Amino acid sequence: MAEQVQALMERMVTPLRDLRDRGIFSEEEIHQIVTRRRSSEYLLQKLSVTRSDYLRYIEAEILLEKLRKLRKQKVLQEWRQKMRNGELLDNDNNETNSSNASSKKGGKKQKQHAYQTSGPGDAHILSNIHFLYQRLLKKFHYPLDVILNYAEFAKEHKSFNVMSRVYAEGLQRHPREEGLWIQVSFFEAVAASFEFFGYVARDDDKSESTKLVGSSIQNARILMQRGLRINGKTSQELWIQYFALELHYVIKLMGRKEILEGIAAEDENSSEEDDDNEDAQAATRITNTKLLPCQIIYKNAIKSIPDSLSFRLRFVETCRMFPHTNELECHIIESIERDFGDSVEAWVSRISFAEDLMKKRGIKNVKGGVNEGFLGMAGVNDEEEEPRAKKRRVVVKDTALELLNEALEAVPTAQMYLECAKYLQLRIQRLEEFSSAEDVEEDEEPEDVSYLLSENEDVGSAMKRHLCLLKELYANAEAAGAHSCSLTFDQVEFLSNNDEMEAADDLLNRIIVESGRDINASLFIRWANLSRDMIENKLIPKLSPAAILRMGLGKTPIHDRDAFLLLSSELMKQLMSQPRCVKDTKELNSVFQKLLLVSQGISRPNRNEDSSGDEIEVNLAEIFLAYLQYTIPEGNCTVSDNECVRAIYNSVIFHSNFANSCIEKSSDELLAMKSFFDLSLHFEKSIAAAPEEGNKQRAKKQQKQILSNLYGAAISFFGTGGGDTVLRSVLDGYQRDLDDMKFGL
């Protein structure tokens, strides 16, 4: 062990001496570097060495390299300053004469280390880091994270030959790791991007560039194809990145073509004209293939993975990241239309693509001056804009709306109607945002909505037309029997937002009462909220909120626990918000007992999949707390009142398992349960402070026992929280209060 370490240390003598002689590090710093390295090397020679030992050593060397660069810059700055001041030249002449004289006497010539711009020490630290990484990889059989870490280090320090070798070794040992095959980004740990994009290698200590490394589309293609073969051609990510690689190459050639054509136009007599024209012609040929290589990749990809629509849509998303890919995107959309004619998602993607094309054409018309009359039609004074209003605006054909109608005819399902409704709502929102915009300037180009207008139509008219289309769509969905809770929610929200609450009330009444369908519990709650809003706006709803919730409970079987809990809790909230009456009190108690029974063993209900997206979580502890607060009357309590209050908290705390454990309860539920315990304790303490007539000693003893039971239940409940700091603090507080009560403090 000692001999190996000593051999390694001896290899460092010359470069470290160079760093010392040139003033990069002092004698004391060199001694510290040697001491640290020797300790680290001994650590690496142990049988129980770990990856962390290597990584700590490497990190220390990386920091040392950063310090060396800073020190070298400082030394070079001092040297240049002396050169400018003429000090260095005089010293050199004097020292040169002295060295020549000493050499004549047989002495050795003295080297001027302090003024040398480079030396063997410059590359020493980086070489040592590479050596450590290689030892680490061999020692632990090339772990993937170390390979990626080493490749990143090599890229950062422009050691591109090392980087290529590291990737090659990584691919040999981890052939099924997609991250080593594909191009995640231009300069991430990706083999293909290194082979194609290439890097201009620079030496940080020099001002001139060296040759271009990599930049081989052939090697990149070979890597991607090899990765696909090894992974069985079923890796979606590999196909997508291979597709993107070819798009990058086409864009690169297009840029080169533009540059070469510009050079040829400026200097036709250049001696390099023939070579430039040859490259330009090659680029033109590639561009004129209409992205054929990308189409071939896409064709092979969908042949290997034929049944995934989301996979094909990712190709569309990739195309939209590059310019001039409309034709390629059309090719992909056509394949989706051909193979997924009954898919809602496929129709949505086609409509979205058509919308984007319309928008691009509209922008082109505006930039070309064809749409100059648009602002006048959007509400600008016609008298002031008379010259512009006379110009005819070229209307963009609404192919997206045509596709929407085709989609509804081909797939008349509730989901399709919902997606089309959302699409029309998005259009309406864009028109509203434009029409409500203030201070529209004269030169503003409203390309975002110009493509949505028909001939001789302004923004307001377009918005009314789209509103009519949306209403017609909802009517057609109802006529076609395309029903879902999500679609109904969407229509209700649309009507409510447009101040048509009575129409929304009629809609829910038709769907829930008259149709007799199985309705999601959330829809009953939405109808109850709508009824409440109508009452607040002095409108007359079909049914009261409480009646709607009772209907929902009546149609919900008790074994459907989630829906039953949701409706029961909402009904309790509604009843407690009304003025007190005997009938409501009895109903409240009945619903409370059912709610407590159904809630046994759960912390919160699961949410139904077919809902609006506005999910409602039931905080049972909060409902119980609200009911306890509702039951405690204002002012003095009678014996009957006391028994009613005790019946509620006894049912929750002692007669159910809801308060047995705080495990799996949310933070809101735990907070509500603490308030529930505190309110119960406060109620009993207030009674103990003013005992009724009779045996006061007996009453005091009874109250003390009740309080002890409540404290014990609270301690038991929060004690199941484990080591949680907050729960532990709550638990300690209850324990102190219990001790104070027992010992009369």
JOBELFEN-V467781 format. One record per pair of residues at least 6 apart in sequence whose C-alpha atoms are under 6 Angstrom apart, sorted by the first residue. I is the first residue (numbers start at 1). J is the second residue. D is the distance in whole Angstrom. If there is no record, write none. Layout:
i = <I & I>
j = <J & J>
d = <D & D>
This chain:
i = <15 & 15 & 18 & 19 & 19 & 20 & 21 & 22 & 22 & 24 & 24 & 58 & 82 & 99 & 103 & 148 & 151 & 154 & 158 & 180 & 180 & 181 & 182 & 182 & 182 & 183 & 183 & 183 & 186 & 192 & 195 & 195 & 195 & 195 & 195 & 196 & 196 & 196 & 196 & 197 & 198 & 198 & 198 & 199 & 199 & 200 & 201 & 202 & 202 & 243 & 253 & 257 & 257 & 260 & 260 & 316 & 319 & 344 & 351 & 354 & 355 & 359 & 362 & 363 & 365 & 370 & 371 & 373 & 373 & 373 & 376 & 376 & 377 & 378 & 378 & 396 & 413 & 414 & 414 & 418 & 428 & 453 & 485 & 486 & 486 & 489 & 492 & 495 & 521 & 528 & 528 & 531 & 531 & 549 & 562 & 603 & 621 & 621 & 621 & 622 & 625 & 653 & 660 & 661 & 661 & 715 & 718>
j = <120 & 121 & 121 & 25 & 121 & 26 & 113 & 113 & 114 & 71 & 72 & 129 & 88 & 109 & 109 & 189 & 163 & 163 & 201 & 190 & 191 & 191 & 190 & 238 & 241 & 190 & 193 & 241 & 193 & 220 & 214 & 215 & 216 & 219 & 220 & 215 & 216 & 217 & 220 & 215 & 213 & 214 & 215 & 212 & 213 & 212 & 210 & 209 & 210 & 294 & 283 & 280 & 283 & 276 & 280 & 329 & 325 & 416 & 400 & 400 & 400 & 451 & 451 & 447 & 371 & 393 & 393 & 388 & 389 & 391 & 382 & 389 & 458 & 458 & 459 & 451 & 482 & 482 & 483 & 487 & 463 & 462 & 611 & 611 & 612 & 612 & 504 & 504 & 563 & 545 & 548 & 541 & 545 & 571 & 605 & 665 & 669 & 672 & 673 & 672 & 676 & 659 & 717 & 717 & 720 & 731 & 731>
d = <5 & 4 & 6 & 6 & 5 & 6 & 6 & 5 & 4 & 5 & 6 & 6 & 5 & 5 & 6 & 6 & 5 & 5 & 6 & 5 & 6 & 6 & 6 & 6 & 6 & 5 & 5 & 6 & 6 & 5 & 5 & 6 & 5 & 6 & 5 & 4 & 5 & 5 & 5 & 5 & 5 & 4 & 4 & 6 & 5 & 5 & 6 & 5 & 6 & 6 & 5 & 5 & 6 & 6 & 6 & 6 & 6 & 6 & 5 & 5 & 5 & 6 & 5 & 5 & 6 & 6 & 5 & 5 & 5 & 6 & 6 & 6 & 5 & 5 & 5 & 6 & 5 & 5 & 5 & 5 & 6 & 6 & 6 & 6 & 5 & 6 & 5 & 6 & 5 & 4 & 6 & 6 & 6 & 6 & 5 & 5 & 5 & 6 & 6 & 5 & 5 & 5 & 6 & 5 & 6 & 6 & 6>
